[in-house]
Amino acid sequence: MSAIVGEDGKPRCSWGADPPDYREYHDTEWGKPVHGQHALFERLCLESFQSGLSWLTILRKRPAFRAAFAEFDPRRVAEFDERDRQRLLSDRGIVRNRAKIDAAIGNARAVLELDRPLDELLWSFAPDPATRTRPATTAEVPASTPESAAMATRLRGRGFRFLGPVTCYALMQATGMIDDHVAGCWLAR
C-alpha cells in the first residue's frame, strides 16, 4: 500500500495513518536520526521486546518500560539483580517475557563492555542513502537487509541477544539509519 491521506490532509505511510498513537509516532519519531547511548539503548530494548508482538503494544507501554528500566540507562540496568528481575516479571505495565527481560539486562552489560560507543557501532551499519531507492509501497520495504544482518552478527558477537536481522532492520528504520517512508508520504526526504 502506498501513502494514504489522513483526516488532517497529510499523506502518510499506510501503517502510520491510524490509530492516533501510530500517527504521532510516525510523524514525530520514526525515521528521524537518533543518537546517544541512552536513546539508542532504549530503542534497541524496545525493538527486542516488540519481537513477535504489535509495535502498538510496545508504544503504549513505553512509559512503563522507561520507569521499569531506569529510563534505559545502561549503567543502571546492568546492575539489575535477581530482585529487579522478579520486579520486572511481575510488572503488568511492561511485556513480562523472561527471555526478553534477561536479554535487556544482558544487553546493558554488553553496552558497557563495548570498545567503542554504542552510537558509533550501530550507525556504522547505516547504508549510504544514495544507494537506496525509496519504496513506492510498504510491500517494497524489506524485512531485513545485508546491513541489518551484519549488525545482528556483530551485536551477537559482542554478547547481545534478541537482536536478529529483522529486529535490527526495525531498529535501523526507527532510528533514522534507514529512511523507509514510502514515496508520497509527507516525511519522505
Protein Blocks (a to p, Z undefined) as FASTA:
>chain_A
ZZdddfkopacdfklmpcfklmmmmmmmgopacedjklmmmmmmmmmmmnopafklmmmm
mmmmmmmnonopaklmmmpcfklmmmmmmmmkbccdfklmmmmmmmmmmmmmpcbdfklm
mmmmpccfklpccdfbfklpcfbdfklmmmmmmmmmnopahiafklmmmmmmmnopaccb
dehiaklZZ
